[in-house]
Amino acid sequence: MTMTASARKKGWSRKQKRLAVIAALGLVLALATTLVLVALRDQIVFFYAPSDVIARNVPAGQAIRLGGLVEADSWVRQDQENSFVVTDGAHSITVHYTGLLPDLFREGQGVVTEGAMGPDGQFTATNVLAKHDENYIPKEVVDALKASGEWREPASK
């Protein structure tokens, strides 16, 4: 049985059906992407400087990355219990970490810690990442230090 021209006009052609399916899939993909980006908008940042944590009033228990410089003379170690202060020049946050720190961890150097703020305003780290070479400081830390007027150019070799 063949379709007449008038019967074909009443329904959708294969090409129209295919385009409708592609358009619907594109709409679903765009909606899913939008939902993911809205849900993750605060977590897309690689890390927060202490000033950002204070300005955003990060709630206790929320997992974040805190980055900055380890303040001079702030590191206290007892066995595997470590306490040190991370600063961006404007604000400072005390960090507590249980475990072995990376070999490259030093006072006055850049560090990124993963963990959560406690109800007492101190940060409990689950992971500590130190610089990967002697001249590395994350760009965001440099920008935060420059904004606060605390940036000092690294010494040349």
TORPA-4810 file (N, C-alpha, C, O; in nm, 3 decimals):
<nodes>
NODE_1_0.084_-0.116_0.000_0.000_0.000_0.000_0.089_0.124_0.000_0.175_0.137_0.087_M
NODE_2_0.071_0.212_-0.094_0.152_0.332_-0.105_0.077_0.451_-0.047_-0.046_0.459_-0.049_T
NODE_3_0.160_0.545_0.005_0.100_0.665_0.063_0.081_0.769_-0.046_0.166_0.786_-0.134_M
NODE_4_-0.028_0.835_-0.040_-0.053_0.942_-0.136_0.010_1.071_-0.083_0.046_1.078_0.034_T
NODE_5_0.021_1.169_-0.167_0.082_1.297_-0.129_0.003_1.363_-0.017_0.063_1.425_0.072_A
NODE_6_-0.129_1.351_-0.019_-0.209_1.414_0.087_-0.190_1.342_0.220_-0.198_1.406_0.325_S
NODE_7_-0.166_1.211_0.219_-0.145_1.136_0.343_-0.009_1.172_0.404_0.005_1.179_0.526_A
NODE_8_0.091_1.194_0.317_0.223_1.232_0.366_0.221_1.370_0.432_0.296_1.393_0.527_R
NODE_9_0.139_1.459_0.384_0.132_1.594_0.440_0.076_1.594_0.581_0.109_1.683_0.660_K
NODE_10_-0.007_1.497_0.616_-0.069_1.492_0.747_0.032_1.450_0.855_0.021_1.497_0.968_K
NODE_11_0.130_1.364_0.825_0.228_1.317_0.922_0.364_1.383_0.901_0.383_1.462_0.809_G
NODE_12_0.456_1.350_0.989_0.591_1.405_0.978_0.675_1.313_0.890_0.660_1.191_0.893_W
NODE_13_0.763_1.374_0.812_0.854_1.293_0.731_0.967_1.241_0.819_0.982_1.287_0.932_S
NODE_14_1.044_1.147_0.770_1.158_1.093_0.847_1.257_1.203_0.885_1.308_1.205_0.997_R
NODE_15_1.283_1.293_0.793_1.377_1.401_0.818_1.327_1.491_0.931_1.406_1.533_1.016_K
NODE_16_1.197_1.522_0.931_1.140_1.606_1.037_1.145_1.535_1.172_1.172_1.598_1.274_Q
NODE_17_1.117_1.405_1.173_1.124_1.328_1.298_1.266_1.326_1.353_1.288_1.343_1.473_K
NODE_18_1.362_1.303_1.264_1.503_1.300_1.304_1.546_1.434_1.361_1.614_1.439_1.464_R
NODE_19_1.509_1.543_1.296_1.542_1.677_1.346_1.476_1.704_1.481_1.537_1.766_1.568_L
NODE_20_1.353_1.658_1.498_1.284_1.678_1.626_1.355_1.601_1.738_1.368_1.652_1.849_A
NODE_21_1.399_1.478_1.709_1.471_1.399_1.810_1.604_1.466_1.844_1.639_1.474_1.962_V
NODE_22_1.677_1.513_1.746_1.805_1.581_1.769_1.782_1.709_1.851_1.859_1.737_1.943_I
NODE_23_1.679_1.786_1.818_1.650_1.908_1.893_1.613_1.876_2.038_1.656_1.946_2.130_A
NODE_24_1.534_1.772_2.059_1.496_1.733_2.195_1.618_1.688_2.275_1.631_1.724_2.392_A
NODE_25_1.707_1.610_2.214_1.829_1.567_2.283_1.919_1.686_2.315_1.979_1.691_2.422_L
NODE_26_1.929_1.781_2.223_2.007_1.901_2.248_1.951_1.982_2.364_2.026_2.035_2.446_G
NODE_27_1.819_1.991_2.372_1.754_2.062_2.481_1.780_1.992_2.614_1.809_2.059_2.714_L
NODE_28_1.771_1.860_2.617_1.798_1.785_2.739_1.944_1.802_2.782_1.972_1.821_2.901_V
NODE_29_2.037_1.797_2.687_2.179_1.816_2.717_2.206_1.956_2.772_2.280_1.972_2.869_L
NODE_30_2.146_2.058_2.712_2.163_2.195_2.760_2.107_2.211_2.902_2.168_2.278_2.985_A
NODE_31_1.992_2.151_2.928_1.932_2.158_3.061_2.020_2.088_3.165_2.041_2.140_3.274_L
NODE_32_2.072_1.971_3.131_2.158_1.896_3.223_2.286_1.974_3.252_2.330_1.980_3.367_A
NODE_33_2.347_2.033_3.150_2.468_2.112_3.167_2.441_2.233_3.257_2.522_2.264_3.345_T
NODE_34_2.330_2.299_3.236_2.294_2.415_3.319_2.276_2.374_3.465_2.325_2.443_3.554_T
NODE_35_2.208_2.263_3.489_2.187_2.217_3.626_2.319_2.182_3.695_2.337_2.215_3.812_L
NODE_36_2.410_2.117_3.623_2.540_2.081_3.681_2.619_2.207_3.714_2.677_2.217_3.823_V
NODE_37_2.624_2.303_3.623_2.700_2.427_3.647_2.642_2.508_3.762_2.717_2.567_3.840_L
NODE_38_2.510_2.512_3.774_2.448_2.586_3.885_2.480_2.516_4.017_2.510_2.582_4.116_V
NODE_39_2.474_2.383_4.018_2.501_2.308_4.141_2.646_2.321_4.185_2.675_2.319_4.304_A
NODE_40_2.739_2.333_4.090_2.882_2.335_4.121_2.943_2.475_4.115_3.066_2.487_4.122_L
NODE_41_2.864_2.579_4.103_2.921_2.712_4.079_3.022_2.754_4.184_3.117_2.825_4.151_R
NODE_42_3.005_2.714_4.310_3.100_2.752_4.414_3.217_2.655_4.424_3.317_2.687_4.487_D
NODE_43_3.206_2.538_4.364_3.312_2.439_4.375_3.402_2.437_4.251_3.500_2.362_4.248_Q
NODE_44_3.372_2.516_4.151_3.454_2.518_4.030_3.589_2.584_4.057_3.687_2.554_3.989_I
NODE_45_3.594_2.672_4.154_3.717_2.740_4.191_3.817_2.636_4.242_3.779_2.547_4.319_V
NODE_46_3.945_2.646_4.200_4.044_2.548_4.244_4.062_2.553_4.394_4.068_2.448_4.459_F
NODE_47_4.072_2.671_4.450_4.077_2.685_4.596_4.036_2.826_4.635_4.031_2.917_4.553_F
NODE_48_4.007_2.841_4.764_3.972_2.971_4.819_4.089_3.022_4.902_4.152_2.946_4.975_Y
NODE_49_4.118_3.151_4.892_4.214_3.217_4.980_4.143_3.244_5.112_4.020_3.248_5.114_A
NODE_50_4.216_3.262_5.222_4.150_3.292_5.350_4.051_3.409_5.343_3.945_3.403_5.406_P
NODE_51_4.083_3.512_5.268_3.991_3.626_5.253_3.861_3.583_5.188_3.753_3.630_5.226_S
NODE_52_3.869_3.492_5.089_3.749_3.443_5.022_3.663_3.361_5.119_3.540_3.373_5.119_D
NODE_53_3.728_3.278_5.200_3.655_3.195_5.296_3.578_3.283_5.394_3.462_3.257_5.424_V
NODE_54_3.643_3.387_5.442_3.578_3.478_5.538_3.468_3.558_5.470_3.360_3.574_5.526_I
NODE_55_3.494_3.610_5.350_3.395_3.691_5.279_3.271_3.609_5.242_3.159_3.660_5.249_A
NODE_56_3.290_3.484_5.204_3.178_3.399_5.164_3.110_3.333_5.283_3.005_3.271_5.268_R
NODE_57_3.169_3.347_5.402_3.113_3.286_5.522_3.085_3.137_5.498_2.972_3.090_5.516_N
NODE_58_3.189_3.065_5.459_3.177_2.923_5.426_3.125_2.847_5.548_3.182_2.859_5.657_V
NODE_59_3.017_2.770_5.532_2.960_2.699_5.648_3.051_2.586_5.697_3.125_2.526_5.619_P
NODE_60_3.045_2.560_5.827_3.124_2.451_5.886_3.083_2.319_5.822_2.964_2.293_5.801_A
NODE_61_3.182_2.237_5.792_3.158_2.105_5.735_3.155_2.100_5.584_3.160_1.991_5.527_G
NODE_62_3.148_2.213_5.516_3.148_2.214_5.370_3.289_2.189_5.319_3.382_2.259_5.357_Q
NODE_63_3.304_2.089_5.234_3.435_2.054_5.179_3.481_2.162_5.081_3.410_2.196_4.986_A
NODE_64_3.601_2.216_5.106_3.660_2.318_5.018_3.811_2.295_5.012_3.867_2.213_5.084_I
NODE_65_3.875_2.372_4.924_4.021_2.377_4.919_4.061_2.516_4.966_4.008_2.616_4.919_R
NODE_66_4.156_2.521_5.058_4.206_2.647_5.113_4.350_2.662_5.068_4.432_2.572_5.088_L
NODE_67_4.383_2.775_5.008_4.518_2.796_4.959_4.576_2.928_5.005_4.502_3.023_5.031_G
NODE_68_4.706_2.932_5.014_4.776_3.053_5.052_4.919_3.022_5.087_4.973_2.919_5.046_G
NODE_69_4.981_3.110_5.164_5.117_3.089_5.210_5.115_3.040_5.353_5.032_3.083_5.433_L
NODE_70_5.207_2.949_5.386_5.221_2.906_5.525_5.294_3.018_5.598_5.405_3.056_5.563_V
NODE_71_5.228_3.071_5.700_5.283_3.184_5.775_5.411_3.143_5.848_5.419_3.033_5.903_E
NODE_72_5.511_3.231_5.847_5.638_3.203_5.914_5.616_3.181_6.064_5.534_3.249_6.126_A
NODE_73_5.689_3.087_6.120_5.684_3.055_6.263_5.546_3.012_6.312_5.514_3.031_6.429_D
NODE_74_5.464_2.954_6.224_5.331_2.911_6.266_5.316_2.760_6.272_5.217_2.710_6.325_S
NODE_75_5.412_2.687_6.218_5.399_2.542_6.207_5.439_2.475_6.338_5.551_2.492_6.387_W
NODE_76_5.345_2.400_6.396_5.370_2.324_6.518_5.342_2.178_6.485_5.235_2.144_6.435_V
NODE_77_5.441_2.091_6.515_5.427_1.949_6.482_5.451_1.867_6.608_5.548_1.890_6.681_R
NODE_78_5.361_1.772_6.632_5.379_1.677_6.741_5.340_1.541_6.686_5.222_1.514_6.663_Q
NODE_79_5.439_1.455_6.664_5.421_1.328_6.594_5.359_1.355_6.457_5.420_1.423_6.375_D
NODE_80_5.239_1.304_6.432_5.174_1.328_6.302_5.069_1.439_6.309_5.001_1.466_6.211_Q
NODE_81_5.056_1.502_6.424_4.963_1.614_6.439_5.034_1.742_6.396_5.139_1.776_6.450_E
NODE_82_4.978_1.811_6.298_5.037_1.934_6.246_4.936_2.047_6.257_4.817_2.029_6.233_N
NODE_83_4.986_2.162_6.293_4.905_2.283_6.297_4.989_2.395_6.235_5.106_2.412_6.269_S
NODE_84_4.928_2.470_6.146_4.997_2.583_6.083_4.893_2.684_6.038_4.774_2.655_6.033_F
NODE_85_4.939_2.803_6.004_4.850_2.911_5.964_4.871_2.938_5.815_4.984_2.954_5.769_V
NODE_86_4.759_2.943_5.741_4.762_2.977_5.599_4.712_3.120_5.586_4.608_3.156_5.642_V
NODE_87_4.786_3.203_5.512_4.751_3.344_5.498_4.755_3.386_5.352_4.825_3.327_5.270_T
NODE_88_4.680_3.491_5.323_4.690_3.555_5.192_4.739_3.699_5.209_4.735_3.779_5.115_D
NODE_89_4.785_3.730_5.328_4.835_3.863_5.358_4.731_3.949_5.426_4.766_4.033_5.509_G
NODE_90_4.605_3.930_5.393_4.499_4.009_5.455_4.434_3.934_5.571_4.407_3.993_5.676_A
NODE_91_4.410_3.805_5.553_4.348_3.723_5.656_4.427_3.593_5.672_4.501_3.552_5.582_H
NODE_92_4.410_3.530_5.787_4.479_3.404_5.816_4.380_3.304_5.875_4.286_3.342_5.944_S
NODE_93_4.403_3.175_5.845_4.321_3.068_5.900_4.414_2.959_5.951_4.507_2.918_5.882_I
NODE_94_4.388_2.912_6.073_4.466_2.803_6.131_4.419_2.672_6.072_4.299_2.646_6.062_T
NODE_95_4.515_2.589_6.031_4.487_2.459_5.970_4.540_2.349_6.061_4.651_2.359_6.113_V
NODE_96_4.459_2.245_6.081_4.502_2.126_6.156_4.502_2.010_6.059_4.407_1.990_5.983_H
NODE_97_4.610_1.933_6.062_4.624_1.819_5.971_4.690_1.705_6.045_4.791_1.724_6.112_Y
NODE_98_4.632_1.585_6.033_4.692_1.465_6.091_4.748_1.381_5.978_4.674_1.339_5.889_T
NODE_99_4.877_1.357_5.981_4.942_1.279_5.877_5.078_1.338_5.845_5.121_1.437_5.903_G
NODE_100_5.143_1.273_5.751_5.274_1.321_5.708_5.256_1.430_5.603_5.182_1.414_5.507_L
NODE_101_5.325_1.539_5.623_5.320_1.649_5.528_5.415_1.619_5.412_5.512_1.545_5.429_L
NODE_102_5.388_1.676_5.294_5.477_1.655_5.180_5.619_1.702_5.212_5.638_1.795_5.291_P
NODE_103_5.718_1.640_5.150_5.858_1.678_5.173_5.884_1.825_5.140_5.972_1.887_5.199_D
NODE_104_5.810_1.880_5.046_5.832_2.018_5.003_5.757_2.120_5.087_5.763_2.240_5.058_L
NODE_105_5.687_2.076_5.190_5.613_2.168_5.278_5.711_2.254_5.356_5.802_2.201_5.420_F
NODE_106_5.695_2.385_5.352_5.782_2.478_5.424_5.702_2.601_5.467_5.601_2.634_5.406_R
NODE_107_5.747_2.666_5.571_5.689_2.794_5.610_5.728_2.898_5.506_5.840_2.895_5.454_E
NODE_108_5.639_2.989_5.476_5.666_3.093_5.378_5.644_3.048_5.234_5.667_3.125_5.141_G
NODE_109_5.599_2.925_5.213_5.578_2.872_5.079_5.430_2.851_5.052_5.349_2.847_5.145_Q
NODE_110_5.394_2.839_4.924_5.256_2.817_4.884_5.210_2.678_4.920_5.286_2.581_4.913_G
NODE_111_5.081_2.668_4.958_5.022_2.541_4.994_4.873_2.545_4.961_4.809_2.650_4.969_V
NODE_112_4.819_2.429_4.924_4.675_2.413_4.905_4.633_2.296_4.993_4.691_2.188_4.985_V
NODE_113_4.532_2.318_5.076_4.483_2.214_5.166_4.339_2.181_5.130_4.261_2.269_5.092_T
NODE_114_4.304_2.054_5.142_4.167_2.011_5.118_4.108_1.971_5.252_4.174_1.905_5.332_E
NODE_115_3.985_2.009_5.277_3.921_1.974_5.403_3.796_2.058_5.424_3.726_2.092_5.329_G
NODE_116_3.768_2.090_5.552_3.647_2.165_5.584_3.672_2.257_5.702_3.757_2.231_5.787_A
NODE_117_3.596_2.365_5.705_3.601_2.457_5.817_3.529_2.393_5.935_3.430_2.323_5.918_M
NODE_118_3.582_2.417_6.053_3.517_2.369_6.174_3.429_2.478_6.232_3.437_2.593_6.190_G
NODE_119_3.344_2.443_6.328_3.257_2.544_6.390_3.335_2.651_6.467_3.283_2.758_6.495_P
NODE_120_3.461_2.619_6.500_3.544_2.714_6.574_3.621_2.809_6.482_3.701_2.891_6.530_D
NODE_121_3.598_2.800_6.350_3.665_2.888_6.255_3.801_2.839_6.212_3.872_2.908_6.138_G
NODE_122_3.841_2.720_6.257_3.967_2.661_6.215_3.940_2.557_6.107_3.830_2.501_6.099_Q
NODE_123_4.039_2.533_6.025_4.026_2.443_5.910_4.087_2.308_5.943_4.201_2.301_5.990_F
NODE_124_4.013_2.201_5.919_4.064_2.066_5.939_4.092_2.007_5.801_4.000_1.984_5.722_T
NODE_125_4.219_1.984_5.772_4.260_1.936_5.640_4.263_1.784_5.635_4.300_1.717_5.731_A
NODE_126_4.222_1.731_5.520_4.232_1.588_5.494_4.346_1.559_5.398_4.390_1.445_5.385_T
NODE_127_4.395_1.663_5.331_4.503_1.648_5.234_4.577_1.781_5.224_4.516_1.888_5.228_N
NODE_128_4.709_1.774_5.211_4.791_1.894_5.198_4.876_1.879_5.072_4.947_1.780_5.055_V
NODE_129_4.869_1.979_4.986_4.947_1.980_4.862_5.048_2.093_4.870_5.010_2.208_4.891_L
NODE_130_5.175_2.062_4.854_5.279_2.165_4.860_5.324_2.199_4.719_5.286_2.133_4.622_A
NODE_131_5.403_2.303_4.709_5.454_2.347_4.580_5.531_2.235_4.511_5.580_2.144_4.577_K
NODE_132_5.541_2.241_4.378_5.610_2.135_4.308_5.753_2.170_4.267_5.829_2.082_4.227_H
NODE_133_5.791_2.295_4.276_5.931_2.332_4.258_5.958_2.457_4.340_5.866_2.513_4.398_D
NODE_134_6.080_2.500_4.346_6.114_2.606_4.440_6.060_2.743_4.402_6.062_2.834_4.485_E
NODE_135_6.011_2.761_4.280_5.958_2.891_4.239_5.807_2.893_4.225_5.750_2.997_4.193_N
NODE_136_5.741_2.780_4.248_5.598_2.772_4.221_5.514_2.830_4.335_5.531_2.793_4.451_Y
NODE_137_5.426_2.920_4.298_5.319_2.965_4.386_5.196_2.972_4.297_5.203_3.032_4.189_I
NODE_138_5.084_2.913_4.338_4.965_2.916_4.252_4.929_3.058_4.212_4.941_3.150_4.293_P
NODE_139_4.883_3.076_4.089_4.849_3.208_4.035_4.748_3.279_4.124_4.758_3.399_4.145_K
NODE_140_4.650_3.204_4.175_4.547_3.265_4.258_4.606_3.321_4.387_4.561_3.425_4.435_E
NODE_141_4.707_3.253_4.443_4.773_3.302_4.565_4.849_3.430_4.533_4.843_3.527_4.610_V
NODE_142_4.921_3.432_4.420_4.995_3.552_4.379_4.898_3.668_4.363_4.925_3.779_4.410_V
NODE_143_4.784_3.644_4.295_4.685_3.750_4.274_4.631_3.802_4.407_4.615_3.923_4.425_D
NODE_144_4.602_3.710_4.501_4.549_3.751_4.632_4.653_3.832_4.709_4.620_3.931_4.774_A
NODE_145_4.780_3.789_4.702_4.887_3.863_4.772_4.909_4.000_4.710_4.931_4.098_4.782_L
NODE_146_4.904_4.007_4.578_4.919_4.137_4.512_4.804_4.230_4.548_4.825_4.350_4.570_K
NODE_147_4.682_4.176_4.554_4.565_4.258_4.588_4.574_4.312_4.730_4.525_4.421_4.758_A
NODE_148_4.636_4.236_4.820_4.646_4.280_4.960_4.772_4.362_4.985_4.791_4.415_5.095_S
NODE_149_4.859_4.374_4.883_4.982_4.451_4.898_5.094_4.376_4.967_5.194_4.436_5.005_G
NODE_150_5.081_4.245_4.983_5.181_4.163_5.053_5.275_4.090_4.959_5.364_4.019_5.006_E
NODE_151_5.260_4.103_4.829_5.339_4.027_4.733_5.484_4.075_4.731_5.511_4.195_4.724_W
NODE_152_5.576_3.978_4.738_5.719_4.006_4.723_5.770_3.917_4.611_5.746_3.796_4.612_R
NODE_153_5.840_3.975_4.516_5.896_3.898_4.406_5.992_3.793_4.460_6.069_3.823_4.552_E
NODE_154_5.990_3.670_4.406_6.085_3.569_4.453_6.228_3.611_4.422_6.255_3.679_4.323_P
NODE_155_6.317_3.568_4.507_6.460_3.599_4.487_6.512_3.529_4.363_6.481_3.412_4.339_A
NODE_156_6.591_3.599_4.284_6.650_3.539_4.162_6.767_3.451_4.200_6.832_3.472_4.303_S
NODE_157_6.793_3.353_4.115_6.907_3.263_4.140_7.034_3.324_4.095_7.140_3.263_4.108_K
</nodes>
